[in-house]
Amino acid sequence: MMKQIFRKLLNSTPFMRSECHGLKGAKYLKKDKIFSYWVKSDNKPLVLADLETMVEDVELNDKVPEEAAEALEVAKRTFVFGYFYYKLFTVSHHYAFLAVEAALKIKYKEVTGKESSNHTHVIEALVKSGVIPENKKELYDAGRYLRNELSHLTDSTTMTPSADILYRTAEMINDLYEEGGNESEQET
């Protein structure tokens, strides 16, 4: 039923109808004017490839569930596309925190056999079970707070681009799914 409703909605939009003339790439594929003020340490202008280089080493280990990995991939790609529209950096950071949330919820279900939509409860339970060390709880709480702020906007928030956010969130996710980590420890 939902597929039919969604398909009907898509077919009713000008973009999907045959009379659509398409996007004018020249308008949407130009460097955002804010980048005219950004330069690298050698005073050369920042180019698209520089943004790609900034996030190319953001990686997750093979144990990370696909749902969380896909959300982080969206974060990486929107970071790069921030070159064309500066506000996409905020979308990138939001998706990075959504990736952490997905990883937490999936890990919670693995550990407890239950599902929970209460982000705070999930973090507390994973700390109690030893998946998240007590000294890292504050970090996961901060990620939860930032995810909430970006999900429930009251104004048009624009975050400063930071590849470090993507690296840090990838580290948080990898910590939940360490190679040879938590699952094998629980079995012994």
Backbone as CSV, one residue per row, in Angstrom:
resi,resn,N_x,N_y,N_z,CA_x,CA_y,CA_z,C_x,C_y,C_z
1,MET,0.821,-1.194,0.000,0.000,0.000,0.000,0.867,1.262,0.000
2,MET,1.890,1.288,0.890,2.760,2.469,0.970,3.507,2.688,-0.344
3,LYS,3.936,1.578,-0.978,4.636,1.708,-2.253,3.743,2.364,-3.285
4,GLN,2.459,1.976,-3.300,1.520,2.543,-4.270,1.318,4.036,-4.015
5,ILE,1.188,4.408,-2.744,1.013,5.823,-2.393,2.250,6.611,-2.790
6,PHE,3.424,6.070,-2.468,4.666,6.753,-2.796,4.826,6.907,-4.310
7,ARG,4.539,5.832,-5.049,4.638,5.872,-6.503,3.681,6.924,-7.079
8,LYS,2.472,6.993,-6.547,1.482,7.972,-7.010,1.976,9.396,-6.736
9,LEU,2.553,9.593,-5.549,3.100,10.900,-5.202,4.231,11.290,-6.145
10,LEU,5.147,10.360,-6.389,6.260,10.645,-7.292,5.777,10.980,-8.700
11,ASN,4.822,10.213,-9.172,4.316,10.440,-10.528,3.533,11.738,-10.657
12,SER,3.096,12.307,-9.548,2.346,13.554,-9.606,3.257,14.779,-9.568
13,THR,4.539,14.587,-9.289,5.452,15.724,-9.224,5.979,16.050,-10.612
14,PRO,6.202,17.342,-10.878,6.696,17.732,-12.201,7.991,17.037,-12.583
15,PHE,8.838,16.742,-11.596,10.127,16.117,-11.885,9.955,14.754,-12.540
16,MET,8.913,14.032,-12.156,8.711,12.683,-12.663,7.813,12.637,-13.899
17,ARG,7.059,13.691,-14.155,6.153,13.688,-15.296,6.928,13.975,-16.581
18,SER,6.359,13.569,-17.689,7.038,13.708,-18.978,7.234,15.164,-19.382
19,GLU,6.399,16.095,-18.849,6.570,17.495,-19.246,7.696,18.197,-18.485
20,CYS,8.349,17.452,-17.607,9.459,18.015,-16.850,10.612,18.344,-17.793
21,HIS,11.191,19.499,-17.592,12.305,19.920,-18.448,13.657,19.632,-17.798
22,GLY,13.645,19.112,-16.582,14.888,18.719,-15.925,15.578,19.872,-15.224
23,LEU,16.574,19.513,-14.449,17.371,20.510,-13.752,18.358,21.160,-14.696
24,LYS,18.672,22.376,-14.407,19.705,23.074,-15.161,20.986,22.937,-14.354
25,GLY,21.789,21.953,-14.710,22.993,21.635,-13.954,23.893,22.821,-13.698
26,ALA,23.891,23.778,-14.592,24.753,24.940,-14.423,24.401,25.706,-13.148
27,LYS,23.129,25.668,-12.748,22.701,26.384,-11.546,23.101,25.637,-10.284
28,TYR,22.952,24.314,-10.291,23.140,23.541,-9.077,24.521,22.908,-8.942
29,LEU,25.299,22.931,-9.977,26.617,22.311,-9.912,27.740,23.332,-9.974
30,LYS,27.504,24.475,-9.361,28.541,25.495,-9.231,29.042,25.496,-7.790
31,LYS,30.293,25.808,-7.657,30.886,25.917,-6.322,30.131,26.973,-5.523
32,ASP,29.762,26.649,-4.291,29.091,27.616,-3.418,30.006,28.823,-3.238
33,LYS,29.418,29.989,-3.292,30.227,31.219,-3.250,31.048,31.353,-1.977
34,ILE,30.638,30.695,-0.897,31.402,30.794,0.344,32.815,30.231,0.173
35,PHE,32.980,29.295,-0.760,34.299,28.703,-0.953,35.294,29.649,-1.607
36,SER,34.834,30.752,-2.111,35.775,31.738,-2.650,36.609,32.344,-1.516
37,TYR,36.150,32.183,-0.277,36.876,32.702,0.885,37.752,31.649,1.543
38,TRP,37.605,30.421,1.139,38.366,29.329,1.733,39.611,29.045,0.908
39,VAL,40.724,28.883,1.591,41.960,28.493,0.915,42.650,27.415,1.743
40,LYS,43.510,26.675,1.090,44.309,25.662,1.781,45.497,26.354,2.442
41,SER,46.268,25.597,3.181,47.414,26.172,3.889,48.439,26.789,2.941
42,ASP,48.443,26.351,1.670,49.376,26.924,0.697,48.757,28.120,-0.057
43,ASN,47.614,28.608,0.435,46.874,29.743,-0.138,46.256,29.456,-1.504
44,LYS,46.227,28.216,-1.908,45.533,27.853,-3.147,44.054,27.640,-2.818
45,PRO,43.171,27.881,-3.787,41.741,27.697,-3.518,41.389,26.246,-3.228
46,LEU,40.404,26.072,-2.370,39.889,24.746,-2.067,39.085,24.260,-3.263
47,VAL,39.343,23.026,-3.702,38.614,22.458,-4.842,37.862,21.202,-4.377
48,LEU,36.969,20.738,-5.211,36.127,19.591,-4.888,36.951,18.383,-4.441
49,ALA,38.025,18.100,-5.133,38.869,16.953,-4.801,39.442,17.058,-3.381
50,ASP,39.649,18.286,-2.904,40.155,18.460,-1.536,39.150,17.954,-0.505
51,LEU,37.871,18.211,-0.751,36.838,17.733,0.174,36.758,16.216,0.151
52,GLU,36.886,15.639,-1.023,36.864,14.182,-1.133,38.051,13.579,-0.382
53,THR,39.203,14.188,-0.501,40.399,13.721,0.195,40.210,13.797,1.715
54,MET,39.497,14.834,2.173,39.284,15.006,3.611,38.545,13.828,4.245
55,VAL,37.663,13.170,3.477,36.837,12.111,4.076,37.123,10.715,3.522
56,GLU,38.075,10.594,2.610,38.290,9.296,1.967,38.750,8.209,2.936
57,ASP,39.359,8.582,4.045,39.832,7.577,5.000,38.851,7.319,6.142
58,VAL,37.656,7.884,6.062,36.618,7.582,7.045,36.097,6.190,6.697
59,GLU,36.442,5.212,7.519,36.091,3.831,7.208,35.532,3.120,8.427
60,LEU,34.692,2.149,8.150,34.128,1.307,9.189,34.640,-0.112,9.009
61,ASN,34.739,-0.829,10.122,35.199,-2.210,10.002,34.083,-3.096,9.443
62,ASP,34.426,-4.294,9.058,33.497,-5.208,8.386,32.354,-5.699,9.265
63,LYS,32.468,-5.545,10.574,31.407,-6.017,11.471,30.272,-5.003,11.628
64,VAL,30.465,-3.791,11.164,29.440,-2.754,11.305,28.255,-3.106,10.400
65,PRO,27.043,-3.077,10.953,25.854,-3.396,10.152,25.675,-2.454,8.963
66,GLU,25.104,-2.999,7.909,24.927,-2.256,6.663,24.141,-0.961,6.853
67,GLU,23.122,-0.976,7.707,22.300,0.218,7.913,23.130,1.388,8.430
68,ALA,23.990,1.128,9.375,24.845,2.175,9.924,25.904,2.597,8.906
69,ALA,26.458,1.618,8.198,27.481,1.921,7.190,26.906,2.785,6.064
70,GLU,25.681,2.490,5.649,25.046,3.260,4.574,24.786,4.693,5.025
71,ALA,24.349,4.877,6.257,24.120,6.234,6.766,25.429,7.022,6.805
72,LEU,26.520,6.365,7.190,27.803,7.072,7.205,28.275,7.383,5.784
73,GLU,27.970,6.508,4.838,28.315,6.788,3.435,27.564,8.023,2.942
74,VAL,26.302,8.154,3.330,25.536,9.360,2.982,26.224,10.579,3.588
75,ALA,26.682,10.461,4.818,27.383,11.571,5.477,28.642,11.972,4.698
76,LYS,29.408,10.983,4.251,30.628,11.283,3.490,30.306,11.982,2.169
77,ARG,29.307,11.461,1.466,28.985,12.028,0.150,28.391,13.427,0.269
78,THR,27.521,13.641,1.258,26.955,14.990,1.403,28.028,15.967,1.868
79,PHE,29.021,15.479,2.592,30.146,16.349,2.955,30.826,16.869,1.687
80,VAL,31.104,15.968,0.771,31.758,16.363,-0.484,30.858,17.309,-1.281
81,PHE,29.558,17.001,-1.338,28.638,17.846,-2.104,28.364,19.184,-1.434
82,GLY,28.827,19.351,-0.205,28.766,20.657,0.437,29.519,21.719,-0.364
83,TYR,30.400,21.263,-1.216,31.137,22.170,-2.118,30.162,22.960,-2.997
84,PHE,29.046,22.323,-3.356,28.067,22.960,-4.233,27.000,23.722,-3.452
85,TYR,26.721,23.274,-2.240,25.713,23.931,-1.413,26.145,23.789,0.035
86,TYR,26.622,24.871,0.625,27.267,24.873,1.928,26.440,24.192,3.019
87,LYS,25.131,24.358,2.987,24.281,23.782,4.036,24.288,22.254,4.024
88,LEU,24.784,21.631,2.968,24.883,20.171,2.952,25.900,19.652,3.978
89,PHE,26.795,20.514,4.444,27.710,20.084,5.506,26.921,19.752,6.766
90,THR,25.872,20.528,7.037,25.016,20.253,8.189,24.287,18.932,7.992
91,VAL,23.807,18.679,6.777,23.159,17.393,6.469,24.161,16.257,6.674
92,SER,25.392,16.471,6.271,26.438,15.467,6.444,26.626,15.123,7.916
93,HIS,26.724,16.144,8.751,26.923,15.906,10.179,25.707,15.212,10.784
94,HIS,24.520,15.606,10.347,23.306,14.965,10.834,23.332,13.474,10.506
95,TYR,23.679,13.127,9.278,23.731,11.717,8.894,24.823,10.963,9.637
96,ALA,25.895,11.618,9.971,26.944,10.954,10.754,26.386,10.553,12.119
97,PHE,25.629,11.462,12.750,25.036,11.140,14.052,23.911,10.118,13.922
98,LEU,23.191,10.140,12.803,22.174,9.113,12.553,22.824,7.744,12.395
99,ALA,24.007,7.703,11.798,24.738,6.435,11.654,25.101,5.874,13.017
100,VAL,25.529,6.747,13.930,25.846,6.304,15.292,24.583,5.771,15.962
101,GLU,23.478,6.498,15.810,22.219,6.054,16.397,21.814,4.672,15.862
102,ALA,21.916,4.477,14.562,21.570,3.179,13.970,22.463,2.080,14.549
103,ALA,23.755,2.346,14.636,24.687,1.349,15.177,24.352,1.020,16.629
104,LEU,24.011,2.040,17.409,23.657,1.823,18.811,22.404,0.953,18.942
105,LYS,21.381,1.278,18.170,20.126,0.535,18.270,20.289,-0.919,17.827
106,ILE,21.071,-1.120,16.785,21.305,-2.491,16.315,22.112,-3.272,17.357
107,LYS,23.122,-2.635,17.928,23.923,-3.299,18.965,23.060,-3.606,20.191
108,TYR,22.187,-2.676,20.553,21.278,-2.889,21.682,20.419,-4.129,21.438
109,LYS,19.894,-4.261,20.237,19.050,-5.430,19.913,19.875,-6.712,19.963
110,GLU,21.124,-6.654,19.489,21.996,-7.831,19.549,22.249,-8.259,20.995
111,VAL,22.430,-7.273,21.871,22.783,-7.552,23.260,21.567,-7.973,24.086
112,THR,20.424,-7.294,23.868,19.257,-7.531,24.724,18.182,-8.395,24.068
113,GLY,18.207,-8.498,22.748,17.137,-9.196,22.044,15.881,-8.352,21.899
114,LYS,15.967,-7.093,22.310,14.811,-6.189,22.263,15.137,-4.989,21.381
115,GLU,14.066,-4.293,20.972,14.228,-3.039,20.252,13.866,-1.891,21.187
116,SER,14.456,-0.748,20.966,14.120,0.438,21.746,14.289,1.673,20.879
117,SER,13.355,2.589,20.993,13.474,3.858,20.274,13.973,4.961,21.204
118,ASN,14.211,4.608,22.466,14.694,5.580,23.447,16.216,5.585,23.432
119,HIS,16.761,6.593,22.773,18.207,6.697,22.565,18.961,6.712,23.899
120,THR,18.447,7.447,24.881,19.094,7.529,26.191,19.136,6.150,26.849
121,HIS,18.014,5.448,26.808,17.931,4.100,27.394,18.920,3.152,26.717
122,VAL,19.010,3.235,25.389,19.922,2.370,24.634,21.359,2.591,25.098
123,ILE,21.772,3.850,25.195,23.146,4.162,25.633,23.387,3.639,27.044
124,GLU,22.447,3.915,27.951,22.609,3.467,29.338,22.707,1.941,29.422
125,ALA,21.878,1.242,28.662,21.904,-0.225,28.682,23.219,-0.758,28.128
126,LEU,23.746,-0.115,27.087,25.012,-0.579,26.509,26.195,-0.268,27.429
127,VAL,26.093,0.796,28.216,27.126,1.070,29.225,27.033,-0.009,30.307
128,LYS,25.828,-0.275,30.774,25.613,-1.273,31.832,26.094,-2.662,31.408
129,SER,25.913,-2.991,30.126,26.334,-4.313,29.640,27.819,-4.374,29.301
130,GLY,28.505,-3.228,29.368,29.941,-3.197,29.097,30.317,-2.981,27.645
131,VAL,29.344,-2.820,26.761,29.643,-2.566,25.350,30.274,-1.181,25.192
132,ILE,29.704,-0.216,25.897,30.268,1.147,25.905,30.957,1.337,27.253
133,PRO,32.256,1.651,27.246,32.939,1.915,28.510,32.342,3.153,29.192
134,GLU,32.276,3.129,30.506,31.708,4.248,31.276,32.356,5.582,30.894
135,ASN,33.666,5.565,30.635,34.362,6.815,30.311,34.031,7.349,28.909
136,LYS,33.277,6.585,28.107,32.870,7.064,26.781,31.376,7.377,26.706
137,LYS,30.659,7.169,27.791,29.225,7.427,27.806,28.919,8.874,27.430
138,GLU,29.680,9.796,27.974,29.455,11.221,27.704,29.580,11.533,26.209
139,LEU,30.492,10.872,25.535,30.669,11.060,24.095,29.418,10.616,23.321
140,TYR,28.886,9.454,23.672,27.669,8.965,23.009,26.465,9.847,23.355
141,ASP,26.418,10.351,24.595,25.343,11.278,24.973,25.438,12.573,24.169
142,ALA,26.650,13.052,23.943,26.828,14.274,23.150,26.374,14.045,21.707
143,GLY,26.691,12.880,21.156,26.228,12.540,19.813,24.708,12.485,19.748
144,ARG,24.100,11.923,20.795,22.629,11.873,20.878,22.056,13.285,20.905
145,TYR,22.661,14.143,21.712,22.193,15.527,21.818,22.284,16.241,20.460
146,LEU,23.414,16.102,19.792,23.586,16.767,18.489,22.636,16.200,17.442
147,ARG,22.416,14.889,17.459,21.450,14.284,16.541,20.071,14.856,16.782
148,ASN,19.678,14.984,18.047,18.374,15.561,18.372,18.266,17.009,17.910
149,GLU,19.302,17.784,18.142,19.284,19.194,17.726,19.117,19.322,16.216
150,LEU,19.790,18.466,15.461,19.701,18.526,14.007,18.402,17.926,13.469
151,SER,17.789,17.039,14.232,16.535,16.428,13.792,15.319,17.296,14.080
152,HIS,15.426,18.146,15.079,14.280,18.937,15.526,14.622,20.424,15.476
153,LEU,14.859,20.895,14.277,15.275,22.287,14.081,14.144,23.265,14.363
154,THR,14.522,24.387,14.930,13.580,25.493,15.070,14.000,26.660,14.186
155,ASP,15.190,26.564,13.636,15.667,27.558,12.676,16.609,26.859,11.705
156,SER,17.089,27.584,10.739,17.970,27.004,9.730,19.399,26.989,10.249
157,THR,19.758,25.902,10.889,21.088,25.743,11.466,22.091,25.425,10.363
158,THR,23.257,26.047,10.439,24.343,25.706,9.531,25.574,25.429,10.378
159,MET,26.059,24.195,10.287,27.255,23.822,11.044,28.498,24.076,10.196
160,THR,29.568,24.414,10.859,30.847,24.586,10.182,31.331,23.222,9.703
161,PRO,31.783,23.133,8.456,32.246,21.840,7.947,33.382,21.278,8.793
162,SER,33.260,19.993,9.121,34.311,19.345,9.888,34.385,17.872,9.513
163,ALA,35.443,17.519,8.816,35.664,16.103,8.515,35.929,15.341,9.813
164,ASP,36.409,16.040,10.834,36.675,15.390,12.120,35.411,14.772,12.707
165,ILE,34.247,15.397,12.468,32.996,14.825,12.966,32.776,13.456,12.330
166,LEU,33.049,13.341,11.049,32.866,12.052,10.377,33.860,11.014,10.896
167,TYR,35.109,11.421,11.114,36.110,10.493,11.647,35.731,10.051,13.059
168,ARG,35.273,11.006,13.858,34.922,10.705,15.251,33.710,9.777,15.330
169,THR,32.689,10.036,14.510,31.510,9.173,14.541,31.847,7.775,14.017
170,ALA,32.716,7.687,13.024,33.159,6.376,12.535,33.883,5.625,13.647
171,GLU,34.685,6.328,14.414,35.396,5.707,15.537,34.405,5.198,16.584
172,MET,33.366,5.993,16.865,32.347,5.580,17.837,31.644,4.300,17.372
173,ILE,31.314,4.256,16.092,30.647,3.076,15.531,31.584,1.878,15.553
174,ASN,32.814,2.074,15.114,33.786,0.975,15.118,34.016,0.426,16.527
175,ASP,33.998,1.315,17.525,34.169,0.864,18.911,33.058,-0.093,19.330
176,LEU,31.844,0.130,18.802,30.727,-0.761,19.123,30.893,-2.132,18.462
177,TYR,31.593,-2.137,17.344,31.741,-3.364,16.544,33.214,-3.662,16.309
178,GLU,33.987,-3.640,17.379,35.422,-3.878,17.270,35.699,-5.231,16.642
179,GLU,36.759,-5.284,15.837,37.204,-6.553,15.258,37.549,-7.494,16.413
180,GLY,36.870,-8.645,16.449,37.137,-9.615,17.505,36.724,-9.135,18.876
181,GLY,35.856,-8.105,18.913,35.516,-7.441,20.167,34.343,-8.013,20.910
182,ASN,33.365,-7.200,21.123,32.299,-7.429,22.095,31.566,-8.759,21.965
183,GLU,31.226,-9.208,20.753,30.492,-10.452,20.628,31.286,-11.639,21.181
184,SER,32.553,-11.721,20.836,33.348,-12.864,21.293,33.597,-12.787,22.791
185,GLU,33.695,-11.581,23.355,33.891,-11.444,24.796,32.686,-11.942,25.558
186,GLN,31.482,-11.717,24.998,30.268,-12.126,25.674,30.097,-13.636,25.647
187,GLU,30.672,-14.313,24.668,30.531,-15.757,24.550,31.393,-16.508,25.558
188,THR,32.474,-15.876,26.025,33.380,-16.588,26.936,32.928,-16.533,28.366
